[in-house]
């Protein structure tokens, strides 16, 4: 019998278990003396990342008679860094995030993000804390850790830090992606294709798996490693065929951050995508000063899927996009 569309996509039993998990996550951070914060879902700035698309709207009201564009946040990162620069200390947030992309088993355009920042932590200390949270919520084995270079060499027999574009095309062709790779001119696109299709399915099956030291060209908002400029102090967490978290030893240099935003926009233009206004408030906060810290964004809905043994995100949220 088809379920009426007014009813929730998740069972009430799963929603009760979801609430218990959220309570446990909050208790984990409260016990560690990490402050819970809230930041706006709407902002006058968006993200320049070429892989992210924001939902946009317009506010018309006092002081904005001609209207001002507002963007639903893809993550609370920029606002949380402004709090850090203002002296908040260690903080966490459980918030809604919005990405104008696919919906499917692991994706919903509106989803719940757990994001936290630890001043004084490097990314290895933060990985250890994430590992403790994972074991606390999922009762799983301790996590494994591999460098990006190691997993490529182990599962594909190629060094991603030195391989040429032509060598990567040959590996793609070997695995059935010749039609995609033959006209590609960007090494990172091929690396991401190989990582998603050939590496991810082979890691993090029995225990969560951290992959760290991503190529510097994929640094995003992470520092470049001081001992090897080819890599960034960035990591991702995988478990049972799901990407769960993306974290950084955070970039605190305002000039470098502004430069990366500008480079993103140049890449957007080359791809036929619209440029995005740079978040001047974040740059100002970095200019004021952000102490060394590490931060991570973790997908709550996916974590709950794993905890409850569900195979679709709609089984752990009240109303998926089809029922919203």
N, C-alpha and C positions, 0 to 999 in steps of 0.2 A: 504494500500500500504506500503510495506516495505521500510524503510528509507535507502538510500545508505550509506554504511559504511564510506565513506569519509566525510560525514556530521557530525557536532558536536552532541554529545549525549544530550546536553542541548539546549533549544531554545535560539535564540538571545535575546528575551525579558528577559528570566531568567538571561542571562549573563549580561545584562544591570543592572538588579536589584542587581545582585551579586556585580557588581562594585560600586553601590551606597552604599551597606552595608559595603563593605571594606573601603570606604571613611568615612563612619560614625564611624566605629571602630577606624580608625586612628585619627579622630577628637576628639573622646572621650579621647584617651590617650594623644594627644598633649595638650588638654585643661588641663589635670591633670599634665602636665609637666613631662611625662614619655618619655624617649628617645627611638626612634626607632633605632634598630640595625639590622645588618645582620651578620650571621656566616656561616661557610662552610657547604655545604651539604655532602661533602666527608671528612672523617676523618680516621686517622690511627688507631683509636680505635673504638670499638663497645660497645654494652651494654651486661651485664651479665644476665639480667632479663630472667628467664626461659620461660616467656610467650611471649617474643619478638624474632623475627628472622630478621636479617639484610640481605640486598642485599650486595654482595661483588664484588669487581673488583680489578684490579691490575694496578698500575702506573709504567711505565718504562720510565725513562728520566734522565736528568743530576743529578748525585748524587745517582741515584737509578737504576744503570745499570742492577742489578739482579732482579729488580722489588720490589715493596712494596705493600702489600695488603691495600686497602682502602675500607671503608664501607659507604654506604649511611645512613645518620642519621635517626634513628627512632623518634628523637625529637632534637631540638637544645639545650636541657637542659645543657649538660656538657660545651659546649662552652660559653653559656650565663653566667654560674656560674664563668667561668674564667674571663669574663668581669667584673662581680660584684667584684671579688677579686682584680681586677686591679683598682677599684674605679669608675666604671661607674655610680653608683647610680641607681635609678629606671629605668628599661628598659623593652621594649616589642619588639616582633618580629612576623611578619606574614611570614611564610616560608613553603616550601614544606617539607614533612616528608615521609619516605618510610618504609613500613613494609611488609615483605615477608609472608603474611598470606592470609586469604580468601578474595574474592571479592564478593560483594552482595549488598543488598539494602542500608546497612549502611557502607559498607567498599569498599575502592579502595586501591590497593597497594601503589599508590602515592596519597597523600592528602595534604590539607592545614591546618597548625597548627597555632593557636594564642597562644603564650607563653609569660608570663610576670612575673617579679619579683619585689617585693616591700621591700627594706631594711627598717627595723623598724616596719613592719607590722607583727602581728601574723596571724594565719590562719583564725581567726574569722573576723578580719579587711579585709582580702583579700576576704573572702566569701561575705562580705557586698559590696565590690567594684564589684565583679562579678555579684551580684544581680542587682546593678545599671546598669551595661552594658546590662544584659539580658532585663531589663525593657526598656532600651533605644532602643534596636534593635528589640525586639519582642513585645513591648507594652503588656507585660504580668503582671500577679499579682506578688506581692513580694514573694520571695522564702520562703519555709518552711525549718526547720532544725531539724534533728533527729540524735541521735547517732546510730551507727551500732547496738549496743546492743538493743536499743529501737525498731528498725524496725524488728529485728528478733523476739523479744518477742511479738510484736504487730501482726505480720503476720504469725508466725510459732509457737509461744508459747514455744520457747526455748531460753535460754541464751547462745549466741555463745562464751562468754568469759569463761564459766565454763563447758559447755557440753563436755562429753567424746566422743571419736571416735565412740563407740557403740551407744550412744544416737543419734548422728548425722546420723549414718547409719539407725537407726529406723525411724527418720524423713524422710530421703530420701526414704526409702521403702514405707512409708505412702503416699508419693506423686508420686509413680510410678517409682522410680529410683533404685530399689533393684539390678537390673542387673549391674548397674554402681558402686554402693556403696559397694557391698558385699566384693569385693577384695581390696578396697581402703585402704591405710594405712596412708594417709595424711589428717589431719583434715581440712586444708585450702582448699584442693581440694573440699571437701564436702561442706564447707561453701560457696565457690564460686558458686558451682552448685546450692545450695539452694537460694543464693542471686539472681543469674541471672534468675532463673525460677520461684521463688515464691515471692520474694520481689520486684524486679524491676518493674514487671507489675502492682504493687499495690501502687506505689509511684509516685509523680510528674506528676499527670494527669491534675489537674486543675491549678497548679502553679508549677514552678521549685522546686526541692527538693534537699537540701544538706544532705548527709549522712556523718557523721564525726566520729572520734575516732575509726578507723578501728583497728582490732587486731594487736598487736605489731609484730606478725609473718608475717603480710602483710605490714610492715612499708615502704618498698621500700626505698625512699630517704628522709623520714620524721624523725623528732625527736620523741623519745619515750616521752609520757606525763609524766611530773614530778610528778603529783599528782596520777597517776595510771599507773604503769609500764605494765599493761596488754594491753594498747592501745597506738597507735601512733597518732601524730598530723597530720593526713591525712584526706582529704575529697574527695568526688566525687559528681558531680552534675548530676541529672537526670531530664528529662522533656519529657513527652509524649512518653514514651517507648524508649528513647534514652539516652545513657550515653554521656554527653557533655564535662565534664571536670574532671581532676584529679589534686589535689593540695596538697601542703605540707607546714607545718612550717619546713623549710629546715634544713636538717642535715648539720652541719658545722664542725664536728669533723672528721679530716682526718683519724685518726687511725680506728675509728668506720666505716667510709665509706669503707676503704680498707678491713676491716674484713667482711663487708656485701658482697662486691664483691667476696671475696674468698668463702664465704658460698654459694653464688649463683652458683659458678663454681662447688662446691662439689655436689650441688643438680643437676646441669646439668649432671655431670658424673653419678649420680645414676639413671638418667632418660635416659641415653644413648645418651645425647646431647653433642656436642663438647664444650670444654672449650673456653672461650673468654678472650683475653688479657685485663687486667685492664687498664683503661685510666689513665696513669701516670700523664698527664698534669692536670687532674682534681684533683688528690690527691695532687699534688704540689701546686695548687691554694688554696686548703683548708688548707694546711700546712702554706702557706703565711698568710692566714686569710680571712675569709668570715664573714662579720658582720651578726647578726641575721636578717633573712628575710623570707618571704613566697613567694611561686611561684606556678603557675598553668599553665597547658596546656589545651587548649580548641579547640575542633574540629570545624573549620570554616565551612566546608562543611555541617556538621550536623546542625549547627546553621542556615545556609542559607536555608537548607531544611525546618526547622521549620518556618522561616520567610516567606517563599514562599508557604508553604502548600504542599510541594512535598513529595512523599513517597519513592523515590529512589535517591541515591547520584548522579547517572548519569544524573539526571535532573538539577543539579546545577553546574556541571563541564563541561568544553569544550569537553573533550574526555575521556570517561572512558577507562578502561584497554582493553576492547574489540575493541576499536576504536583507541587506542594510536598508 
